[in-house]
Amino acid sequence: GNVVAGVATILDISSQRLAGENRRMLSTATEILASSLDYEDTIRQVAELAVPGLADWVAVDILDDKGLSRRVAVAHEDPAKVALARDIAERYPPEPDAPRGTAFVIRTGQRDIGENVTDEMIEAAARDPEHRELIKTLGIRSWLCVPILAGDQVLGAITLVGSVPGRFGPDEVAFAETLAARIALAISNAKAFREAVRYKRVLDA
């Protein structure tokens, strides 16, 4: 009857908990995207939903009817950094032939992951000293950018940014691509509805 030893078992349920949170987030995002044909407004709400659970900050760029990229949403816990991210995007828009990042993803339809953004990488990407300091202020240490695809057509891209290296693994990639697919469906449905309305007006005229 004397206790001479004990055995303790510890089960790490972090991955299961994260998967559950992602499922709930995706379900909520789907409801938001289906709630209105104003897809830009719903995309902004979804971007805010993804912070900080999925990323430290999120940006969504959509191609307009002329094929030009336009940033429709930026979300961050810190409002000052939202303004800063928008300012950088306006003052230093991505170069169309850039080998990495949003422009690359929109041009190729392929995802891009930066697992460890070093000071040397920031130095190489900066276009001038002010640009370099602005990037450093945002605290970018990792990123994931996935295309928003409707079939083979690229509609835009979602960029997720982390303040620590290695923020985005296979689970985050899968989630981001699923979210991008839901956004693509919302955009396609909205455009189809607008086209139907326009066609009906032509017939009625």
Secondary structure, DSSP 8 states (H G I E B T S, - for coil): -------------HHHHHHHHHHHHHHHHHHHHHS-S-HHHHHHHHHHHTTTTT-SEEEEEEE-TTS-EEEEEEEESSHHHHHHHHHHHHHS---TT-SSHHHHHHHH---EEES---HHHHHHH-SSHHHHHHHHHHT--EEEEEEEEETTEEEEEEEEEESSTT---HHHHHHHHHHHHHHHHHHHHHHHHHHHHHHHHHHH-
